[in-house]
Each structure stands twice: as structure tokens, then as C-alpha cells.
Amino acid sequence: MDDEVGELGPIDFAIFEFPGSRFNGAVAPNILELVERGLITILDLVFIQKADDGTVVGVELTDMDADEAGGLTVFAGHLNDVLAEEDIEAAGDVLEPGSSALVAVWENTWAAPLATAIYESGGVLASSGRIPAQDLLSALEA
């Protein structure tokens, strides 16, 4: 980490699929709350659609109507364009035909002081992972 970067928390990305292209912006208030509380910083948001024939198209926030995007339109023009065309195509590979998805990249702002302290004390990230909540619940039920 150099002085120009300063504190930076871990960066995550996720692809949230909506089978049948049923995205309606209802998740926007939850995302906005995380941002307002300073827990995350949104670096990029892209909507993608995968047609029945497998064609994948990225849709910018500015190209969506207000009902569809919900409050996420506040990010239009303020994102870092982290996701490239190749990333959108790769995200489309995991989607079922006829689906849409929200692809999000965010900084875990809450963890920035910890990440900086680890780095400054000589530590490095050796491994990282995530356990989906559904997997944990299934394991606990078993």
C-alpha cells in the first residue's frame, strides 16, 4: 500500500442473478443503507441481461428507467468503471438464459483500518473465501 492509496479495505464483487429477469430495484434501499452507514463504498455497478439465445448485454444505470433501477441511479456518473467488457461477458457465463443480474464491486470500507494495520505490521493476505449463507444453513440443519 503506498501513500497515495491510503487506507483501503478488501474489495469484493458479486453477481446477483434474477431468474426470469425479475430485477425491480427493490434491493436499492439495502445497498444505499450500507453506503450511508460507511460500511461499503460502491466502486462499480452493472446490470446484465442474458437472452434466451445466450447473448449477454451490459446495461448502464443511465439506460435504466427509475422503477427498474430503484435508488441505485444515485450512483450514475459516480462509479469507477472497474468492470470491463470481458468481465461482463464472464459474468454472463454463470447466468441462465432469460435471466438478468446486478454485478457489483465494492470496497469493505469498515475493514480498511484493520487491513492497514495488518499491512503496516508486516502481514499479508494469505487466503480469502466466502461461505454462502445457504450452505451454512444447510450444514447446520444436517
C-alpha positions as CSV (number, residue, x, y, z in Angstrom):
1,M,0.0,0.0,0.0
2,D,1.6,3.3,-1.0
3,D,0.8,6.7,0.5
4,E,-1.4,7.7,-2.5
5,V,-3.8,4.8,-1.8
6,G,-4.1,5.3,2.0
7,E,-6.4,3.1,3.8
8,L,-8.2,0.6,1.6
9,G,-10.5,-2.2,2.7
10,P,-10.9,-5.5,1.0
11,I,-12.6,-5.4,-2.4
12,D,-15.4,-7.8,-3.2
13,F,-17.5,-8.5,-6.2
14,A,-20.7,-10.4,-6.6
15,I,-23.1,-11.4,-9.3
16,F,-26.7,-11.4,-8.1
17,E,-28.9,-13.3,-10.6
18,F,-32.6,-12.7,-11.0
19,P,-34.1,-15.7,-12.9
20,G,-36.6,-14.6,-15.5
21,S,-35.1,-11.1,-15.4
22,R,-37.2,-10.1,-12.4
23,F,-34.9,-7.3,-11.1
24,N,-37.0,-4.4,-10.0
25,G,-34.7,-2.2,-7.9
26,A,-36.1,-3.4,-4.5
27,V,-32.6,-4.1,-3.3
28,A,-31.6,-0.5,-3.7
29,P,-32.5,0.7,-0.2
30,N,-30.4,-2.0,1.4
31,I,-27.4,-1.1,-0.7
32,L,-27.9,2.6,-0.1
33,E,-28.1,2.0,3.7
34,L,-24.7,0.1,3.7
35,V,-23.2,3.0,1.8
36,E,-24.7,5.7,4.1
37,R,-23.5,3.8,7.2
38,G,-20.0,3.8,5.8
39,L,-19.7,0.0,5.7
40,I,-19.1,-0.2,1.9
41,T,-18.1,2.0,-1.0
42,I,-19.6,1.1,-4.3
43,L,-16.9,1.0,-7.0
44,D,-19.0,-0.2,-9.9
45,L,-22.5,-1.5,-10.6
46,V,-23.6,-3.0,-13.9
47,F,-26.8,-4.7,-14.9
48,I,-26.6,-7.5,-17.4
49,Q,-29.2,-9.4,-19.3
50,K,-28.8,-12.8,-20.8
51,A,-31.2,-13.5,-23.7
52,D,-32.7,-16.9,-24.3
53,D,-30.1,-17.4,-27.1
54,G,-27.2,-16.8,-24.7
55,T,-26.4,-13.2,-25.8
56,V,-25.1,-11.1,-22.9
57,V,-25.7,-7.4,-22.8
58,G,-24.5,-4.9,-20.2
59,V,-27.0,-2.2,-19.2
60,E,-25.7,1.1,-17.7
61,L,-27.6,2.7,-14.8
62,T,-28.3,5.7,-17.0
63,D,-30.0,3.5,-19.5
64,M,-32.5,2.0,-17.0
65,D,-35.8,3.5,-16.0
66,A,-36.2,4.7,-12.4
67,D,-38.6,1.9,-11.4
68,E,-36.2,-0.8,-12.7
69,A,-33.0,0.7,-11.1
70,G,-34.6,1.9,-8.0
71,G,-32.5,4.3,-5.9
72,L,-29.3,2.9,-7.5
73,T,-29.5,5.7,-10.1
74,V,-27.8,7.9,-7.5
75,F,-24.5,6.1,-8.4
76,A,-24.8,7.0,-12.1
77,G,-21.8,9.1,-13.1
78,H,-20.0,8.4,-9.8
79,L,-18.6,5.0,-10.4
80,N,-15.1,3.9,-11.1
81,D,-15.9,1.7,-14.2
82,V,-13.9,-1.2,-12.7
83,L,-15.7,-3.8,-14.8
84,A,-14.5,-4.2,-18.3
85,E,-16.5,-5.7,-21.2
86,E,-14.7,-9.1,-20.6
87,D,-15.9,-9.1,-17.0
88,I,-19.5,-8.6,-18.2
89,E,-19.1,-11.5,-20.6
90,A,-17.6,-13.7,-17.9
91,A,-20.5,-12.8,-15.5
92,G,-22.9,-13.7,-18.2
93,D,-21.3,-17.2,-18.4
94,V,-22.7,-18.1,-15.0
95,L,-26.2,-16.9,-15.7
96,E,-29.1,-19.0,-17.0
97,P,-30.6,-17.8,-20.3
98,G,-33.5,-15.4,-19.8
99,S,-32.0,-14.0,-16.6
100,S,-30.7,-10.7,-15.6
101,A,-28.1,-9.8,-12.9
102,L,-26.7,-7.0,-10.9
103,V,-22.9,-7.1,-10.9
104,A,-21.5,-5.1,-8.0
105,V,-17.9,-4.3,-7.0
106,W,-17.4,-2.7,-3.6
107,E,-14.8,-1.8,-1.0
108,N,-15.4,-3.1,2.5
109,T,-14.8,0.3,4.0
110,W,-15.4,-0.9,7.5
111,A,-12.3,-3.2,7.2
112,A,-9.9,-0.5,5.9
113,P,-8.3,0.3,9.3
114,L,-7.8,-3.4,10.1
115,A,-6.3,-4.1,6.6
116,T,-3.9,-1.1,7.0
117,A,-2.8,-2.3,10.5
118,I,-2.2,-5.8,9.2
119,Y,-0.1,-4.4,6.3
120,E,1.8,-2.0,8.5
121,S,2.7,-4.8,10.9
122,G,4.1,-6.9,8.1
123,G,1.1,-9.1,7.4
124,V,-0.2,-10.1,4.1
125,L,-3.5,-11.8,3.0
126,A,-2.6,-15.4,2.5
127,S,-6.1,-16.7,1.6
128,S,-9.7,-15.5,1.5
129,G,-13.0,-17.0,0.9
130,R,-16.7,-16.8,1.4
131,I,-19.3,-19.3,2.6
132,P,-22.7,-18.7,1.1
133,A,-25.4,-18.3,3.8
134,Q,-27.4,-21.1,2.2
135,D,-24.5,-23.5,2.5
136,L,-24.0,-22.7,6.2
137,L,-27.7,-23.1,6.9
138,S,-27.7,-26.5,5.1
139,A,-24.7,-27.6,7.1
140,L,-26.3,-26.5,10.4
141,E,-29.5,-28.4,9.6
142,A,-27.6,-31.6,8.8
